[in-house]
Amino acid sequence: MTSQYEPHEEMNLDSILDIIHGLNKLKDVDMILDRTLLEARALAKADAGSIFLLKKNKLSFSHVQNDTLYGERGAGAAQYSNLTLPISSDTIVGHSALTREVVVIDDAYNLGSDVPFKFDSSFDEEHNYRSISIITIPLLTSSDTLVGVVQLINAKDDNGETTVFSEQSKKFVPLFANNAAEVIERSMLNRKIILRMVKMAELHDPKETGAHVMRVSTFSAEIYQRWAENRNLPPNEIKHFRDLLSLAAMTHDSGKVGISDNILKKPARLTPDEFDVMKQHSRFGAQLFSNSSNEMDQMSYEVTLHHHQKWNGTGYPSRAEDGETLAGEDIPLAARVVALADVFDALSSRRCYKEPWEEEKVFELIRRESGEHFDPELVQAFFEITDIIRAIQQKYKS
């Protein structure tokens, strides 16, 4: 995801409400976090920033942007760090979460002796960066629920030089953050609802785990992002499609709840007859999202029904009217992306009937199946982001 921003010329309540209105149009939590950080940085004219979300009484690193280090194409693999911090005054972020107070720092390397926290300079040292001005804001909902913490780094003046955060920033960015917290909380609940559905499927099919679903969703979003950038699609179009795809990809195997346990839990390869039954899961899943004009449901319908189609036309299911399967660009784009992400994760993961394949063996198969099973342009995009793919695997381990 891109991270550069246009600084907001006007900073007032109306402009903040307009930004929140835009946030409310998004559905997936990752896209909302990206937009929240982007808009917070624009309001404060900040070079960089990060968001930590509250998970199991810890602060989990969830999003980062840094124009100096990462530029227009975003943080890449750095986006998927597994960093967690305690809610304590040992760190600036932890102190803000603990006290629920905004922390403003004019010079991170000269904190003085009257503060309880320390500045961790390890990131600066590793990346040859210099953090100077910092504002750290707890994300609090109207019910005073702590969702996480947003931290902005290095305010910029009109000449692009690092300066302190303005009085306007100190007033309006926390106001924006608290409103954004409501949207973030809602999007996290949406994801939890989907993952609960996955948990139900997991009771039925041990392979369908939350980690698998998160990996397939995130692989799909990143593969699509690079494919779309390679095609020079408009940024707004990319963001909109990615937002829908991130959630739709999570539903890809929801139809397996309609398949017998004897088949789903069989600790061996399926017979041809059993595999014919298994194929029905794509139709079962599509039935959950049929007859809807909602964009999210429409993409979920396409993904569940067609993610086992193949570029060369030998996949499934066939169309009822003529018995033919889809091929090439007749396969919906979302389904083509998920097909690649799903196969990669299945081969890379342990199953009851197999051990995980070595990475190079999986890569070799994907290269070989370019133009056969998979869309060649998507395969190209996949191999351009293997560092991101590996980082996602580490973040969402089974």
C-alpha positions, 0 to 999 in steps of 0.5 A: 500500500502506498504511504505518501500523502498530501498534507491537509491545508485546512485542519478543522472539525469539518475536515476531520468529519469528512475524513472519518466519512471516507474511513467509514466507506472502507471495510477491511481493517488493514485498509482502514489502518492504512488510511487512518495512518495516512490521514493522521500523518497528513494532518500533522505533516509527519514523515512517518508513523505506526499503529499498534493494536491492543491484542491480549493485553499487549500492543501488537505492531499492525501498520507502518509508513515512512516516506523517507525509507519506503517511498510510494510503494509502502513498507513492503515486508516491514509491514508484517513485523511480529513486534509486540510491546507491553502496556507499561511505561518502559516505552513511549507507546506503552506509556501512552496506552497505560496512561491513555494520554497523548505524549508529545516529544520535541527531541527523542534523543533529549528526553530529560530525566523527568519522564518514565519512558526511554526512546528505543533507537534500535530502529533508527540505527538499523535503518539509518534514520533519525527520529526527532519529533514524536506524537503518540496518541491512544486510540480511544472509542467513545466508550473509553475502550482502548483500541491501540496507539498511533505514533507519528514521527518527524513533523515537516515544515513547508521546506520539508525540514523536520520540526516540532509538531504544531499546536494545531496538530496537538489539538486536531490529530487526537480528535481525529484519532479518537473518531478513527478508533470507532471505525477501527473497532468496527472493522476489527469486529467484522474480521472477528465475525468472519474468523468465527465462521472460519472457526466453525469450519475448523471444527469440521475441517482441521485444515481450515484454520484462522492462520490459513485464512489470514495468510490467503487473505493477505497473500491475495491482497499483496499479489493483487496490489503488485499486479495492479501497480504493474498495470498502472491502475488508478490508486483509488481503484486499487484501494477499493478492490484490495479492500473488498478482496481482503475480506472476500478471500477469507470466505474462499472455502466456506462451502466446506461446511457442507461436505461430509466429515468422512471426506474432509478429515480423511488422513489420506488422498481422496478417491476420484469419487470422493474428490467429486464430492469435495468439488461441491464445496465451491457451489455450497460456498457460493450459495451463501453469497448469491442473490445480493447486490452488495459488492462484498457479497458479489466478490465473495460469490466469485471467490467461493465459486471460482477459486478452483478454476484454472487459467487453461480451462481445466478447473472446476466447477463447470457451468450448468448451461454448457458444461464448460469451465471458465478459462483465462480472463473469463475467470473473475480476477479476485478468484484468479488471485485467491487461486494462486494464494490458496495453492501456495499456502496449501503446498507450504503448510502441513496437512494430515496427509503430507508435510509442508513442501520446501519453498523452492519446490513450491516456487518451481511448481508455481513457475511451471503452472504459469499459463496453465493453472495460474494467470501469468501476470499474477505469477510475475507479481507473486515473484516480485514480492517473495520477501513480503510473502515470507514475512506474511508467513512468519506473522501468521504462523499456524 
